[in-house]
Amino acid sequence: MNYKNHITIIPDEKVIDKIYLIRGEKVMLDSDLAQLYGVETRRLNEQVKRNIERFPEDFMFQLTTLEFKNLKSQFAISSWGGRRKCPFAFTEHGVLMLTSVLNSDLAIKVNIQIMRVYSKLRSMLSTHKELLLKFDQLEMKLAKHDSSIMIILDYIKKFEKTRQLEIKQKNRHKIGY
């Protein structure tokens, strides 16, 4: 897809910095999303709770205390202030669903930007996987050739040893008649 004609509200890097890998999922936290949407975190969470049927576990989950602690420990200064509750984490589908509960022009535009970033990340990961696969294939080919090369080198070494023995035997002085 060609995204060159779209207007960027938020730099891609700012969105990417707010995507975390938690429980094997790429997620965004409620506080980060609220900041991007220009609303308070508690307002975002209120809208989500009013429409909780739209957010199954694979769209949104609440971090455990340990997960939240680990996440905060990755940063020198906590950007989440004095939260009383652990944050909610939204998967890509959950972020998309937020558009339906935060019905503002800004939320729609921000969501479009976030979806484009997720799409770019998926594309980059796909390219990365393809490169890794090609590297593995090349490595396997080299391994096959390496064994062939090793066999050839072994033959050369054996041939050289045999040749050295023959040279030594020719250079021996005959003793006796």
Buried (B, 14 or more C-beta within 10 A) or exposed (E): EEEEEEEEBBEBEBBEEBBBEBEEBBBBBBBBBBBBBEBEBEEBBEBBEEBEEBBEEEBBBEBEEEBBEEBBEEEEEEEBEEEEEBBBBBBBBBBBBBBEBBEEEEBBBBBBBBBBBBEBBEEEEEEEEEEEEEEEEEEEEEEEEEEEEEEEEEEEEEEEEEEEEEEEEEEEEEEEE
